Amino acid sequence: MIVNFEGLVSLLDKNNLEIRKQLIDEAKKSILDSDLVIFSDFNYGVLDNDTVRTLIAFAKENGKYRT
């Protein structure tokens, strides 16, 4: 499964918590349905450290994290 958040890139404002929450909520749904998650934002700046940490913590809590 490939999840593409490209549509949110143009809307993203680092201070817009509503859009950040939407991105995280959609990513969480995808994490639950996935065997592998790769984070890459091609230097758009959408996946800031806080967002990635939030998603990694969620993956760990749901048994979807392996080292």
ABEGO torsion letter per residue (X at the ends): XBBBAAAAAAABBAABAAAAAAAAAAAAAAAAABABBBBBAGGAGABBAAAAAAAAAAAAAAGABBX
